[in-house]
């Protein structure tokens, strides 16, 4: 009887330890579910190339932030049925080098579940795209860490209109002003009407409050451009969008 009690107690402790280990492992994993949708104006490449585009956890063309040495799961089981999904070193897939060998830790289910872990050798910017059609994907920013805040809500994506470009129109330089509710890692993209990214600015970590990113427009052509400010913390992601007119 004593032996049975001892064995049962050992099994119970082992189960508890295993459960706690699994919970700890799961807490370090973010899962990105990739789907294919009809692009709307919310997609950064709307009106360019294919009418279809990728959505990540329901957000069209989302710019993703991944932390080095943390495990991420890309579930492409739905997307791969329509557009072949890959990681790239250049913004447009199909003609550029694959990044899979350096970026993907492992894959299973014919590659439909891809485990990704960036390390110190991983580039600061990589891209998710399709070998089938260009202009459907988005950007992945690789950072060493994310700022934390006292917000306890789940990470969420939202479109916000609280940003502006000054001056607008501009000639040689403009400042994109915006308000941060929480400390975040911030980046800015400026794309033309063909979806070509003409300016990318990694603003890095910023504290909360009124902030701005200045960009040099002297070397780009006259025309209408779209900008996206992406602010990411451990708790949320905010995407602020707007338009900038450049004159020469």
N, C-alpha and C positions, 0 to 999 in steps of 0.2 A: 504493500500500500504506500509506503514512504517513497519507494522508487517511482511509482506512478505519479504521485504528487510532484516530485522533483522534475520529472520529464515534462509534465503538463505545464509547470511554471516556466521551465526553460523555453518551451514552444511558445508560450504566451509572450514572454519577453522578446523572443526572436521576432514574432509577428509585429509587436509594437515597434521594434527598432526598424524592421523592414518598411512598415507603413510610414514612419517618420522620415526615413531615407527617401522614399518615393515622393513624399510631399515636398521635401527640400529640393529634390531634383526637378520636380514639376514647377516649382516656384521660380526656377532660373530659366524657364523656357517660354519664349513667345511664339505663338503660331500665327502665320499669315496664310489666310485662305484666299487663293487666287481664282478669280472667275473672269469670264469674258462677258462684257455688256455692250450695248449700243451706247456710243459716247454721247454725252451731253456737254453743254458749256462748262460743266464742272471739271471735265477732263482737260489737263494741260495741253493735250494735242487734239482737241476738238476741231473739226473742220479740216484736218490735215490727214492725208493718206486714208487708211481704212476707216470705215464707219464704226468698226468695233474697237474695243480697247480693254485693257486689263483693269480690274478693280481689286483692291486688297482689303479684305474684311469689309467689303461694301463701299469703299472709298475709291472713286475713279482716279487712276494714275497717281496714287498716293506716293509721296516721297517718304521713304522709310529710313529710320535711324537704327543702326545696329551697333551694339557695344562690343568691342573686342573681347574675345575669350568667353563670350556668352553664347549659349546654344539657341538657335532659332530654327523653327520648323516651317518650311514652305510646302503647303498642301496644294499641289497643282493638278490633282486628280480630275477636277472639273474643267479647268482651263485647257489642259493638254488634249482634251477631246476635240477642241476647236482650233487652238493655236498652240504650236509647240513652244514651250516655255524654256528660257535659258537665261544665264547671267552673262554679261558682257563687259568688256573694258571700254567700249565706246557707246554713246547714247543710242545708236540705231543698231538693232540686231539684224542678222541675216548675212552680212558680208564681213563682219568683224570677228576677231578672235573670241572663242569661248573662254569663259572664266571658270568653268566648272571645276577643272582639275585643281585650282588653287583655292576655291571658295567653298565648294561643297565637301562636307566632311564625310557624308555617306548618303546613299539613296536606296530606297526599296520600292516594291510595288511597281516595277518597270520605270522607276524614277519619279513616280507620282508623289512620293513623300521625300523631300530633300532636307537633310539636316545640314545646317550652315553654321559655321563658327569662324568668325574672322580672327586672325591673330596679328601679331605685330608686323608681319610682312604684307598684310592685305592693304591694298590701296585705300586712300581716303574716300574715293568715290567709285562706285561700280553701278551697273545698270541692270534692270530686268527688262527683257524684251522677247521677241518671237523670231524664230527662223523663218516663219511663214509670211509675215507681213510687218513692214516697218511702222513706226509711229503708233505703237499700241501700248508701250510700257512706261517706265518711270525711272527714278533715281534712287540709289541706296547710298546713304552717307554713313561712313564707318568712323566711330568716335571712341575715345578711350574710356569715357564715362559720361553719365548724364547728371545734370544738376537735380537735386531733390527739392521737394517743397512739402508743406504740411497738408496738401490736398490728399484726401483718402479715396476719392472717387476713381473709378476705373479709367484707364487711358481711353480717350475718345478723340475722334477727328471731327472738326467742324469748320465750316466756311465762315469767315468773319469779314466784315466790310470796314473795320476800323483801321484803315491804313490810307496813306495818301503820298503822292509823289510831288516834290517841290524842287524847282518850278515845274510846271506841267502846262504847256510844252516846255522842253528844255533844249539847249543847244550843245553844251559840252559836258555838263555834269548835273546830276539830280540826286536828291536824297529821298529815300523811301522811309517815311516816318510811320511808326506803329507803336502800340501800347502792349506791354507784356504784363499779364497778371501774375506770372510766376517765373522764377529763374528758368532759363531754357537754353538749349543749344539751337542757334539760329542760322539759317542759310537763306540765300536769295537767288532766284533764277529769273532771268529776263529772256523771253523767247519772242521770235518774230512771228508773223502770221502764217508762215510755213512750218512752224513748230521747231525751227532751229534755235538751239540755245546759244545766244550771242554773249551772254554774261552770266557767270556763276560766281557768287561771293559767299564764302564760308565765314560768317560773322563770328562763329565760335560761341562760347558761353557768355550769356548776358543776364544781368540782374533784372528784376521786375521793374516796371515803370515805363516812362516815355523813352523810346529808343529810336535810332535811325541808322540806316546803312547808306553810305554815299557810293555812287557808281559813276564811272567815267564813260560818257556816251560819245566822246569826240570821234572815236574810230568806227562807230557803227553808222549805217546809212539812215537817212531820213525815213520816217514811217511810224506806224503804230505798233507798239510792243505790249506784251502782257507780262506782268511780274507776279511772282508768288513768293511770299515770305513764309518759311516753314519754321515753326518754333516748337521744339520737342523737349519735354521733361519726362521723368519716370512715370508721371501720372496722366499726362495728356499730350495731345498734339493739336496745334492750331495752324490753320492755313489761311493766310490773308492774301487776297488777290486784288489786282487792279490793273489799270492801263496807263501807259506812258507814251506820250507823243514826242518824238525826237525831230527837231528841225535843223536844217543846215543853211 
